[in-house]
Amino acid sequence: MSLSLERMPYRSLLLVILYFTACTPNQITEVKSQKDDPAFDYPIKPVVFTEVYINDNFWAPRLATNRSVTIPYNFKKSEETGRIRNFAIAGGLEEGEFEGIFFNDSDVFKIIEGASYSLQVYDDSELENYLDDLIIKIAAAQEEDGYLYTNRTIDPSKATDGGGKARWTNLKVHHELYNVGHMYEAAVAHFQATGKRSLLDVAIKNADLINEVFGSGKNMGVPGHQEIEIGLVKLYRVTGQLKYLDLAKFFVDQRGNQEGHDLYGAYAQDHVPLAEQEEAVGHSVRACYYYAGATDVAALTGETAYDGALDKIWKDIVHEKIYLTGGIGAEPKHEGFGPDYELPNETAYTETCAAIALMLWNHRMYLRSGEVKYMDVFERTLYNGFLAGVSFEGNTFFYPNPLEVDGVSKFNQGVCGRSPWFDCSCCPVNVVRILPSLPGYIYATKGANVYVNLYLGNSAEIEIGDQKLELSQITNYPWDGKVEILIENEKNVEAGFKLRVPGWVRNEVMDGDLYKFVDGQNPEVAAFVNGEPIEMNSDDEYISINSRGWEKGDKIELQFDMPVRKVVSHQLVEANTGKMAIERGPLVYCAEAVDNPNGVLNLTISENDMMNFQFDEDLFGGTGKITSDKGLTVIPYYAWAHREMGEMAVWLAGK
């Protein structure tokens, strides 16, 4: 069953096609699986991000900067570096040779995706016209049968990095399938934002070609870098064409299968079939894109073969291989996972893209299970491992995100100060598609229950059956733990609430024993409906409010204690032996030399040091900092490297 896309007016289209947050799935009820079974989808549905408007003092300015600075800046750099010109040359609109790296096409697609998300919530005719012109170049670059890969199309005899004259000749290295996976995501986002089929038609034509070439009994190779699986699922959702979901499942199942292709090895998670994998190995971005795509396929097909493996891999990461910041990928040599408990601080790779991939996978795992441990990891990574990757100004970036620097030597590009661009700029262009989609991660529904998973100021309209619950969330989170949810709808709406109790409130840094609090504190939590207290247990992961009628003026109040906490690592993490870190709420803090002129790497703290939080209106336009009675000052990790350079450390020597 296909959706008639041509005859749908733009505004009606937005109501029909629900956005599934960056790479997040969501059911489109008008386009049902050809299995015609509504059970084949995520049981928990994220509230579409176009129905949530962020208006707080923490995230709203960052979304505005992404819209006004980061998106146009990324397009400008793509023009300067030949990324956009490659499409024009491949399409015969300009003359020249291919410029850059063979996967540069994907950078442009990611920016289009982010720009399209921004267009859905902020009208910008100049940006929309720019995309129209850019898509003309992309469409021109597509070969007659649907193939799209500018590195080979421009001149097969000069394809960079030994690309070769023939298509699909080195899938292990070259990114023909990876690139177009990002194009599919961009095409769906652009279609949802504008109602225009220009890029969607390009994507469908390409996907149809790949479906003809790949599959059982045909070319049984798999992409060296996963991503197409996620893009194919999005195409399936927007078109209703089951062949795209089937192809995504083929790529998931064929990975690690020796029949039909030479295995690439653990670096690309292509050593054994997914159902037999038990630990996270190889390149961390590829891995988490793969796990995210597999989770999509499992949810949409009813496949259960991956479940055990995904659970084991998740535990392997969170119990043994994740940094306190939510960053993953300790090893610079392969941008990926190292051995259990090997988490060096100065050489931590922790790529910004890996943080994004981990967030996307954890959100999917949450949608399948409703378990808060996944949103705990999501929140930790969002505020720390991800947010550190882009500056306040929105035009400089981190690729790796170490937890310690000496302020002198450079580990890879940009670590001792954010960089304006990279030869491989996958991280800057990835940032632009996550920030505008953030509203879609705040709320979710299951039946008549509304799940509140993130606490940040916003207004929202949430569909509950055939009714619409209107609410506002008012909070100064992450600086304090007071949250008010005000009901705004005029008519009575029946609904229940599930309000997430963050792990740091439950005295749990993350699931498992990789990290633990050592200060002996026990944060309290309280909740009220219209002033009446709600009974709860101290270990509750959700504050549950039974279904009832809600009308304008009703109010839910939450109060999470937010003390300064001291954290230690598992004894097997040698890099942190004898060290402690400082947290408050969802934020990890770090010490910088600019605040501690006697040096950072020789600082010591103890469990008994008194720590005081204060909000400094003059620091970065308003930021919380923590000081100790011994003269130590620490700031949120996401804010480091915005002033003069010097030593920085998250983990400080204990005494």
C-alpha positions as CSV (number, residue, x, y, z in Angstrom):
1,M,0.0,0.0,0.0
2,S,1.5,3.3,-1.1
3,L,0.7,6.8,0.2
4,S,-0.5,9.2,-2.5
5,L,2.1,11.9,-1.9
6,E,1.3,14.1,-4.9
7,R,-2.2,15.1,-4.0
8,M,-1.7,16.0,-0.3
9,P,-1.6,19.7,0.7
10,Y,1.5,20.7,2.7
11,R,-0.2,21.4,6.0
12,S,-2.3,18.2,5.8
13,L,0.8,16.3,5.0
14,L,2.5,17.4,8.2
15,L,-0.4,16.0,10.1
16,V,-0.2,12.7,8.3
17,I,3.5,12.1,8.2
18,L,4.9,12.2,11.7
19,Y,8.5,13.1,12.2
20,F,10.6,10.5,14.0
21,T,13.2,12.7,15.6
22,A,16.5,12.8,13.8
23,C,16.9,9.1,13.4
24,T,14.0,8.2,15.8
25,P,11.2,6.0,14.6
26,N,7.5,6.9,14.9
27,Q,4.4,5.2,13.6
28,I,2.7,6.8,10.6
29,T,-0.8,5.5,11.1
30,E,-2.0,6.3,7.5
31,V,0.8,4.2,6.1
32,K,0.5,0.8,7.6
33,S,2.9,-2.1,7.2
34,Q,1.9,-4.4,4.4
35,K,1.8,-7.0,7.0
36,D,-1.2,-5.0,8.1
37,D,-0.4,-5.6,11.8
38,P,-0.3,-2.6,14.1
39,A,1.8,-4.6,16.5
40,F,4.8,-4.2,14.2
41,D,6.1,-0.9,15.6
42,Y,7.5,0.6,18.7
43,P,5.0,0.2,21.6
44,I,6.0,3.7,22.9
45,K,5.5,6.5,20.4
46,P,7.6,9.7,20.6
47,V,5.6,12.9,20.4
48,V,6.4,14.5,17.0
49,F,8.9,17.3,17.5
50,T,6.8,19.8,15.5
51,E,4.2,19.6,18.3
52,V,6.8,20.7,21.0
53,Y,8.3,24.2,21.2
54,I,11.4,24.7,23.4
55,N,11.4,28.1,25.1
56,D,13.8,27.8,28.0
57,N,17.0,29.7,28.7
58,F,19.3,26.7,28.2
59,W,18.3,24.9,25.0
60,A,16.3,27.6,23.1
61,P,19.4,29.8,22.5
62,R,21.3,26.8,21.3
63,L,18.6,25.9,18.8
64,A,18.5,29.5,17.6
65,T,22.3,29.5,17.1
66,N,22.0,26.3,15.2
67,R,19.4,27.8,12.9
68,S,21.1,31.2,12.4
69,V,24.8,30.3,12.5
70,T,25.6,26.6,12.3
71,I,23.4,25.6,9.4
72,P,24.5,28.4,7.1
73,Y,28.1,28.1,8.3
74,N,28.1,24.4,7.4
75,F,26.7,25.1,3.9
76,K,29.3,27.8,3.4
77,K,32.1,25.5,4.3
78,S,30.7,22.8,2.0
79,E,30.8,25.3,-0.8
80,E,34.3,26.4,-0.1
81,T,35.6,22.8,0.1
82,G,34.0,21.6,-3.1
83,R,31.5,19.3,-1.4
84,I,28.6,21.0,-3.1
85,R,30.5,21.7,-6.4
86,N,31.0,17.9,-6.7
87,F,27.3,17.5,-7.4
88,A,27.3,20.3,-10.0
89,I,30.3,18.8,-11.7
90,A,28.9,15.3,-11.7
91,G,25.6,16.6,-13.2
92,G,27.4,18.5,-16.0
93,L,26.4,21.9,-14.6
94,E,30.1,22.8,-14.0
95,E,33.5,21.6,-15.1
96,G,36.1,20.2,-12.9
97,E,37.4,17.2,-11.0
98,F,36.2,15.6,-7.8
99,E,37.4,17.3,-4.7
100,G,37.8,16.0,-1.2
101,I,37.1,12.6,0.5
102,F,34.9,9.9,-1.1
103,F,32.2,10.2,1.6
104,N,31.8,14.0,1.4
105,D,28.4,13.7,-0.4
106,S,27.1,12.5,3.0
107,D,28.1,15.8,4.7
108,V,25.8,17.8,2.4
109,F,22.9,15.4,3.0
110,K,23.2,15.7,6.8
111,I,23.1,19.5,6.6
112,I,20.0,19.3,4.4
113,E,18.4,17.0,6.9
114,G,19.1,19.5,9.8
115,A,18.0,22.4,7.7
116,S,14.8,20.7,6.8
117,Y,14.0,20.0,10.5
118,S,14.6,23.6,11.2
119,L,12.2,24.6,8.4
120,Q,9.5,22.6,10.0
121,V,9.4,24.8,13.1
122,Y,10.8,28.1,11.7
123,D,9.7,29.5,8.3
124,D,12.7,30.7,6.3
125,S,12.1,31.3,2.6
126,E,15.7,32.1,1.9
127,L,16.8,28.7,3.3
128,E,14.1,26.9,1.5
129,N,15.1,28.5,-1.8
130,Y,18.7,27.6,-1.1
131,L,17.7,24.0,-0.7
132,D,15.7,24.1,-3.9
133,D,18.8,25.2,-5.8
134,L,21.0,22.6,-4.1
135,I,18.7,19.8,-4.8
136,I,18.8,20.7,-8.5
137,K,22.5,20.0,-8.4
138,I,22.0,16.7,-6.5
139,A,19.3,15.5,-9.0
140,A,21.6,16.4,-11.9
141,A,24.4,14.3,-10.4
142,Q,22.2,11.2,-10.3
143,E,22.9,8.8,-13.1
144,E,20.0,7.6,-15.3
145,D,19.4,4.4,-13.4
146,G,19.5,6.1,-10.0
147,Y,23.1,5.7,-9.0
148,L,24.5,8.6,-7.0
149,Y,28.1,8.8,-5.9
150,T,30.0,11.9,-7.2
151,N,33.4,10.4,-6.6
152,R,32.9,7.9,-9.3
153,T,30.4,9.7,-11.6
154,I,32.6,12.7,-12.3
155,D,35.4,10.5,-13.7
156,P,35.5,6.8,-12.9
157,S,39.2,6.6,-14.0
158,K,40.1,9.1,-11.3
159,A,38.0,8.0,-8.4
160,T,39.8,9.0,-5.2
161,D,41.4,6.4,-2.9
162,G,41.4,3.7,-5.5
163,G,37.6,3.8,-5.9
164,G,37.9,2.0,-9.3
165,K,35.9,2.2,-12.4
166,A,33.2,-0.3,-11.4
167,R,30.4,0.3,-8.9
168,W,30.3,-1.6,-5.6
169,T,33.9,-2.7,-6.1
170,N,35.1,-2.1,-2.5
171,L,32.1,-1.7,-0.2
172,K,34.3,-2.3,2.8
173,V,36.1,1.0,2.2
174,H,34.0,3.1,-0.1
175,H,30.8,4.7,1.1
176,E,28.3,4.4,-1.8
177,L,25.7,2.9,0.5
178,Y,26.6,5.0,3.5
179,N,26.2,8.3,1.6
180,V,22.8,7.5,0.2
181,G,21.6,6.3,3.6
182,H,22.0,9.9,4.8
183,M,20.4,11.1,1.5
184,Y,17.3,9.1,2.4
185,E,17.1,10.7,5.8
186,A,17.5,14.1,4.3
187,A,14.9,13.4,1.6
188,V,12.3,12.4,4.1
189,A,13.0,15.4,6.3
190,H,12.9,17.8,3.3
191,F,9.6,16.3,2.0
192,Q,8.0,16.6,5.5
193,A,9.2,20.2,5.8
194,T,8.1,21.5,2.4
195,G,5.8,18.9,0.8
196,K,8.2,18.9,-2.2
197,R,9.2,15.6,-3.8
198,S,12.4,16.9,-5.5
199,L,14.8,15.1,-3.2
200,L,12.4,12.3,-2.2
201,D,12.2,11.3,-5.9
202,V,16.0,11.1,-6.1
203,A,16.1,9.0,-3.0
204,I,13.4,6.6,-4.2
205,K,15.0,6.2,-7.5
206,N,18.3,5.4,-5.9
207,A,16.8,3.0,-3.3
208,D,15.0,1.2,-6.1
209,L,18.3,0.7,-7.9
210,I,20.0,-0.7,-4.7
211,N,17.0,-3.0,-4.1
212,E,17.6,-4.4,-7.6
213,V,21.3,-4.9,-7.1
214,F,21.4,-6.2,-3.5
215,G,19.7,-9.0,-1.8
216,S,19.6,-12.7,-1.5
217,G,20.8,-14.3,-4.7
218,K,22.1,-11.0,-6.0
219,N,25.0,-8.9,-4.7
220,M,25.2,-10.0,-1.1
221,G,27.7,-7.4,0.1
222,V,27.1,-5.0,3.0
223,P,28.2,-1.4,3.5
224,G,31.5,-0.9,5.3
225,H,29.9,1.9,7.2
226,Q,26.4,1.4,8.4
227,E,23.7,4.0,7.9
228,I,21.6,2.9,5.0
229,E,19.6,0.6,7.3
230,I,18.3,3.7,9.1
231,G,17.6,5.6,5.9
232,L,15.7,2.7,4.3
233,V,13.4,2.4,7.4
234,K,12.6,6.1,7.0
235,L,11.8,5.6,3.3
236,Y,9.6,2.6,4.2
237,R,7.6,4.7,6.7
238,V,7.0,7.6,4.3
239,T,6.2,5.5,1.2
240,G,4.7,2.3,2.7
241,Q,6.8,0.3,0.4
242,L,7.7,-2.9,2.2
243,K,10.7,-3.6,-0.1
244,Y,12.7,-0.8,1.7
245,L,12.1,-2.4,5.1
246,D,13.0,-5.8,3.7
247,L,16.2,-4.4,2.2
248,A,17.1,-2.9,5.6
249,K,16.6,-6.2,7.2
250,F,18.8,-7.9,4.5
251,F,21.7,-5.6,5.3
252,V,21.3,-6.2,9.1
253,D,21.1,-10.0,8.7
254,Q,23.8,-10.3,6.0
255,R,26.4,-8.6,8.2
256,G,28.6,-11.3,9.7
257,N,27.2,-13.8,7.2
258,Q,30.0,-15.4,5.2
259,E,27.6,-16.5,2.5
260,G,28.0,-14.1,-0.4
261,H,30.7,-11.7,0.9
262,D,34.1,-11.7,2.4
263,L,33.8,-10.6,6.1
264,Y,35.2,-7.2,7.0
265,G,36.0,-8.1,10.5
266,A,35.2,-6.7,14.0
267,Y,36.1,-3.2,13.0
268,A,32.9,-3.0,10.9
269,Q,30.9,-5.4,13.2
270,D,31.1,-7.9,10.3
271,H,32.7,-10.8,12.1
272,V,29.7,-12.9,13.1
273,P,26.0,-12.4,12.6
274,L,24.4,-9.8,15.0
275,A,22.4,-12.5,16.9
276,E,25.7,-14.0,17.9
277,Q,27.5,-10.8,19.0
278,E,27.9,-10.2,22.7
279,E,30.2,-7.1,23.0
280,A,30.7,-3.8,21.4
281,V,33.7,-3.9,19.0
282,G,35.2,-1.8,16.3
283,H,34.4,1.7,15.1
284,S,31.9,3.2,17.5
285,V,29.9,5.3,15.1
286,R,29.4,2.4,12.7
287,A,28.5,0.1,15.6
288,C,25.7,2.3,17.1
289,Y,24.2,3.2,13.7
290,Y,24.1,-0.6,13.1
291,Y,22.5,-1.3,16.5
292,A,20.0,1.6,15.9
293,G,19.1,0.2,12.5
294,A,18.7,-3.3,13.8
295,T,16.4,-2.0,16.6
296,D,14.3,-0.3,14.0
297,V,14.1,-3.5,11.9
298,A,13.2,-5.6,15.0
299,A,10.4,-3.2,16.0
300,L,8.9,-3.0,12.6
301,T,9.1,-6.6,11.6
302,G,8.5,-8.4,14.9
303,E,12.0,-10.0,14.6
304,T,13.2,-11.2,18.0
305,A,16.5,-12.8,17.0
306,Y,18.5,-9.6,17.7
307,D,17.1,-8.9,21.2
308,G,19.5,-10.9,23.3
309,A,22.5,-9.6,21.4
310,L,21.4,-5.9,21.6
311,D,20.9,-6.3,25.3
312,K,24.3,-7.8,25.8
313,I,26.0,-5.2,23.7
314,W,24.3,-2.4,25.5
315,K,25.4,-3.8,28.9
316,D,28.9,-4.2,27.6
317,I,29.1,-0.6,26.6
318,V,27.4,0.9,29.7
319,H,28.9,-1.4,32.3
320,E,32.5,-1.5,30.9
321,K,33.2,0.9,28.0
322,I,31.5,4.3,28.4
323,Y,33.0,7.5,29.7
324,L,31.4,9.4,32.5
325,T,30.4,12.1,29.9
326,G,28.5,9.5,27.9
327,G,31.2,9.5,25.3
328,I,32.2,6.2,23.6
329,G,35.2,5.0,21.6
330,A,38.3,5.1,23.6
331,E,40.7,4.1,20.8
332,P,42.1,6.8,18.5
333,K,43.7,4.2,16.2
334,H,40.3,2.9,15.0
335,E,37.9,5.5,16.4
336,G,36.3,2.8,18.4
337,F,35.9,0.6,21.4
338,G,38.8,-0.8,23.3
339,P,39.1,-3.6,25.8
340,D,36.8,-3.6,28.8
341,Y,37.6,-0.9,31.4
342,E,40.2,0.7,29.1
343,L,39.1,4.4,29.4
344,P,42.1,6.7,29.1
345,N,41.3,10.3,29.6
346,E,43.9,12.3,27.6
347,T,43.7,10.1,24.5
348,A,40.0,9.5,24.8
349,Y,38.6,9.6,21.2
350,T,34.9,9.9,22.1
351,E,33.9,11.3,18.7
352,T,31.0,13.7,18.7
353,C,29.4,11.5,16.0
354,A,29.7,8.5,18.3
355,A,27.8,10.4,21.1
356,I,25.0,11.2,18.6
357,A,24.9,7.6,17.4
358,L,24.7,6.3,21.0
359,M,21.8,8.7,21.7
360,L,19.9,7.6,18.7
361,W,20.2,3.9,19.6
362,N,19.4,4.5,23.3
363,H,16.2,6.3,22.4
364,R,15.1,3.4,20.2
365,M,15.9,0.9,23.0
366,Y,13.7,3.0,25.3
367,L,10.8,3.1,22.8
368,R,10.9,-0.7,22.7
369,S,11.0,-1.3,26.5
370,G,10.1,1.9,28.4
371,E,13.1,1.3,30.7
372,V,14.5,4.6,32.0
373,K,18.1,3.4,32.0
374,Y,18.2,4.1,28.3
375,M,17.0,7.7,28.7
376,D,19.5,8.1,31.6
377,V,22.3,7.4,29.1
378,F,20.6,9.6,26.5
379,E,20.4,12.5,28.9
380,R,24.0,12.1,30.1
381,T,25.3,12.0,26.6
382,L,23.2,14.9,25.4
383,Y,24.4,17.3,28.1
384,N,28.0,16.2,28.1
385,G,29.5,14.0,25.4
386,F,27.4,15.6,22.6
387,L,27.0,19.2,23.7
388,A,30.7,19.7,24.2
389,G,31.1,19.1,20.4
390,V,29.9,22.5,19.4
391,S,30.9,26.0,20.7
392,F,28.5,28.5,22.1
393,E,29.1,30.6,18.9
394,G,28.0,27.6,16.7
395,N,30.9,27.8,14.3
396,T,33.7,25.8,15.9
397,F,33.6,22.1,16.8
398,F,35.3,19.2,18.5
399,Y,35.8,15.9,16.6
400,P,37.2,13.9,19.6
401,N,36.2,15.0,23.1
402,P,39.0,14.0,25.6
403,L,38.5,14.2,29.3
404,E,42.0,15.6,30.0
405,V,44.4,17.9,28.2
406,D,47.8,19.4,29.1
407,G,47.0,22.6,27.3
408,V,50.2,22.3,25.1
409,S,50.3,19.2,23.0
410,K,47.6,18.4,20.5
411,F,45.8,15.1,20.3
412,N,44.4,14.9,16.8
413,Q,42.8,18.0,15.3
414,G,41.1,20.6,17.4
415,V,41.4,19.1,20.9
416,C,43.2,22.0,22.5
417,G,40.7,24.4,21.0
418,R,37.6,23.8,18.9
419,S,38.3,23.9,15.1
420,P,36.3,25.7,12.5
421,W,36.3,22.7,10.2
422,F,38.0,19.4,9.5
423,D,39.0,17.6,6.3
424,C,36.7,14.9,7.5
425,S,33.9,17.0,8.9
426,C,31.3,14.4,9.7
427,C,30.9,15.9,13.3
428,P,30.0,19.5,12.5
429,V,27.4,18.4,9.9
430,N,26.0,15.8,12.3
431,V,25.4,18.4,15.0
432,V,23.1,20.4,12.8
433,R,20.6,17.6,12.5
434,I,20.4,16.8,16.2
435,L,19.7,20.1,17.8
436,P,16.5,21.1,15.9
437,S,15.1,17.6,16.5
438,L,15.6,17.8,20.3
439,P,11.9,18.6,21.0
440,G,11.0,15.2,19.8
441,Y,12.8,13.4,22.6
442,I,11.0,15.1,25.5
443,Y,7.7,13.3,25.5
444,A,6.3,10.0,24.4
445,T,2.9,8.2,24.7
446,K,1.6,4.7,25.2
447,G,-2.1,4.3,25.2
448,A,-3.5,7.0,27.5
449,N,-0.2,7.6,29.3
450,V,2.2,10.5,28.6
451,Y,5.8,9.9,29.3
452,V,7.9,12.9,30.3
453,N,11.6,11.9,29.7
454,L,13.5,15.2,29.6
455,Y,13.0,18.3,31.7
456,L,13.4,21.5,29.8
457,G,11.1,24.5,29.3
458,N,8.6,24.0,26.5
459,S,5.0,24.1,25.4
460,A,3.5,21.0,23.7
461,E,0.4,19.6,22.2
462,I,0.1,15.8,22.8
463,E,-2.4,13.6,21.1
464,I,-4.2,11.1,23.4
465,G,-6.5,9.1,21.2
466,D,-8.8,11.7,19.5
467,Q,-8.0,14.3,22.1
468,K,-5.2,16.8,22.4
469,L,-3.5,17.5,25.8
470,E,-1.9,21.0,25.8
471,L,0.7,21.7,28.4
472,S,3.7,23.9,29.4
473,Q,6.8,22.7,31.2
474,I,8.5,25.4,33.3
475,T,11.9,24.7,34.7
476,N,15.4,26.0,35.2
477,Y,16.9,22.6,34.6
478,P,19.8,21.7,34.5
479,W,20.6,24.4,37.1
480,D,17.9,23.3,39.5
481,G,15.5,20.4,39.9
482,K,12.2,22.2,40.2
483,V,9.8,21.4,37.4
484,E,6.2,22.6,36.8
485,I,3.9,21.1,34.2
486,L,0.8,23.3,33.6
487,I,-2.2,22.0,31.8
488,E,-3.4,24.5,29.1
489,N,-6.3,22.7,27.3
490,E,-9.7,24.2,27.7
491,K,-11.6,20.9,27.5
492,N,-11.2,18.0,29.9
493,V,-8.7,15.4,28.6
494,E,-8.2,12.0,30.1
495,A,-4.6,10.9,30.5
496,G,-2.1,9.4,32.9
497,F,1.5,10.5,33.4
498,K,4.8,8.7,33.7
499,L,7.4,11.2,34.9
500,R,11.0,9.9,34.6
501,V,13.1,10.0,37.8
502,P,16.6,10.6,36.5
503,G,19.3,8.1,37.5
504,W,21.3,10.7,39.4
505,V,18.3,11.3,41.6
506,R,18.1,7.5,42.3
507,N,21.7,7.5,43.4
508,E,22.7,5.7,40.1
509,V,25.3,7.3,37.9
510,M,24.4,4.8,35.2
511,D,23.2,1.3,35.0
512,G,25.9,-1.1,36.3
513,D,28.8,-0.5,38.5
514,L,31.3,1.3,36.2
515,Y,30.7,4.5,38.2
516,K,29.3,5.2,41.6
517,F,28.6,8.1,43.9
518,V,30.8,8.1,47.0
519,D,29.6,11.1,49.0
520,G,26.9,9.3,51.0
521,Q,24.1,11.7,49.9
522,N,20.6,10.5,49.1
523,P,18.7,13.1,47.0
524,E,15.1,13.4,47.7
525,V,12.3,13.7,45.2
526,A,8.8,15.0,45.7
527,A,5.8,15.4,43.4
528,F,2.4,17.1,43.7
529,V,-0.8,17.4,41.7
530,N,-2.6,20.6,42.4
531,G,-0.7,20.8,45.7
532,E,-1.5,17.3,46.8
533,P,1.5,15.0,47.3
534,I,1.9,11.9,45.2
535,E,3.0,8.7,47.0
536,M,6.1,7.0,45.6
537,N,8.9,4.7,46.6
538,S,12.5,5.9,46.8
539,D,13.6,3.5,44.0
540,D,10.8,4.3,41.6
541,E,12.0,5.0,38.0
542,Y,8.8,6.8,37.1
543,I,6.5,8.9,39.1
544,S,3.2,7.5,38.0
545,I,-0.1,9.5,38.0
546,N,-3.1,7.4,37.2
547,S,-5.3,8.4,34.3
548,R,-7.7,11.2,35.2
549,G,-9.3,14.2,33.7
550,W,-7.0,17.2,33.1
551,E,-8.2,20.7,32.4
552,K,-6.8,24.2,32.2
553,G,-5.2,25.3,35.4
554,D,-4.2,21.9,36.7
555,K,-0.6,21.7,37.7
556,I,2.0,18.9,38.3
557,E,5.0,19.9,40.4
558,L,8.3,18.0,40.7
559,Q,11.2,18.7,43.0
560,F,14.4,16.8,42.5
561,D,17.2,17.5,45.0
562,M,20.3,18.5,43.0
563,P,23.4,18.3,45.3
564,V,27.0,18.3,44.2
565,R,28.1,14.7,43.9
566,K,31.5,13.0,43.9
567,V,32.0,10.0,41.6
568,V,34.6,7.2,41.4
569,S,35.2,4.6,38.8
570,H,35.3,0.8,38.9
571,Q,38.7,-0.3,40.3
572,L,39.6,-1.9,36.9
573,V,39.6,1.5,35.2
574,E,43.3,2.2,35.7
575,A,43.2,5.7,34.2
576,N,41.0,6.8,37.1
577,T,42.7,5.0,40.0
578,G,42.7,7.3,43.0
579,K,40.7,9.9,41.2
580,M,37.3,11.5,41.6
581,A,35.0,13.4,39.3
582,I,32.3,16.0,40.2
583,E,28.7,16.0,39.0
584,R,25.6,18.0,39.6
585,G,22.3,17.0,38.1
586,P,22.8,15.7,34.6
587,L,26.1,17.7,34.2
588,V,29.6,16.5,34.5
589,Y,32.1,19.2,35.6
590,C,35.7,19.8,34.8
591,A,38.6,21.9,36.0
592,E,40.3,24.4,33.7
593,A,43.6,26.2,34.2
594,V,41.9,29.6,33.6
595,D,40.0,29.1,36.9
596,N,42.7,27.3,38.7
597,P,46.0,29.1,38.0
598,N,48.1,26.8,40.0
599,G,47.4,24.0,37.6
600,V,44.8,21.4,37.1
601,L,46.6,18.1,36.6
602,N,48.1,18.3,40.1
603,L,44.9,19.3,41.8
604,T,43.6,17.0,44.6
605,I,40.2,16.7,46.1
606,S,38.8,14.6,48.9
607,E,35.4,13.1,49.8
608,N,35.2,15.6,52.7
609,D,35.8,18.8,50.6
610,M,32.8,21.1,50.8
611,M,31.4,21.9,47.4
612,N,29.2,24.8,46.7
613,F,27.1,25.4,43.5
614,Q,26.5,29.0,42.3
615,F,25.0,30.3,39.1
616,D,27.3,32.9,37.6
617,E,25.4,35.4,35.4
618,D,28.6,36.6,33.9
619,L,30.1,33.2,33.0
620,F,29.3,32.4,29.3
621,G,26.1,34.5,29.6
622,G,24.9,32.5,32.6
623,T,26.4,29.2,33.7
624,G,26.5,27.2,36.9
625,K,29.9,26.6,38.5
626,I,31.1,24.7,41.6
627,T,33.7,25.9,44.0
628,S,35.2,24.1,47.0
629,D,36.4,25.4,50.4
630,K,40.0,24.6,49.2
631,G,39.8,27.0,46.3
632,L,38.9,24.6,43.4
633,T,36.6,25.9,40.7
634,V,35.0,23.6,38.1
635,I,32.6,24.3,35.2
636,P,30.3,22.1,33.1
637,Y,32.3,19.9,30.8
638,Y,30.3,21.1,27.7
639,A,31.7,24.6,28.4
640,W,35.4,24.0,28.4
641,A,37.8,25.4,25.8
642,H,35.8,28.7,25.4
643,R,38.5,30.9,27.0
644,E,42.3,30.8,27.1
645,M,43.8,27.4,26.7
646,G,45.5,25.5,29.4
647,E,45.1,22.3,31.4
648,M,41.7,20.6,31.7
649,A,40.6,17.5,33.6
650,V,37.4,15.8,34.5
651,W,39.0,13.3,36.8
652,L,41.0,14.9,39.7
653,A,43.4,13.2,42.1
654,G,41.8,12.1,45.3
655,K,43.4,12.2,48.7
